[in-house]
Amino acid sequence: MQEIFGIAAFRSRQQVIRFEAALRRAGVHGQVISTPRDVSVGCGLSVRFDLSDTDEVLSVYRQARPSNLIGFYRVERTGSGRPLIAPLL
């Protein structure tokens, strides 16, 4: 099964929680998840979102301006192997 989604990775758990809450207030679905190993420079948590919501996610980011962002990434999981990860921007 193939699964493709976006993540916003941060260096601070507090910023992950704040960004997920900002998305929720804006009506954009986000979910706090463990950061994939290939992006594990940060705190270990990221906000997952649907790629179809990327424009809204970026808009919320620009408005909320949370600090400690590592970046936005596209994650593609196929089967049980390691996911393919690429910067979104």
Secondary structure, DSSP 8 states (H G I E B T S, - for coil): -EEEEEEEEES-HHHHHHHHHHHHHTT---EEEE--GGGTTSSSEEEEE-GGGHHHHHHHHHHH--S-EEEEEEEEEETTS--EEEE--
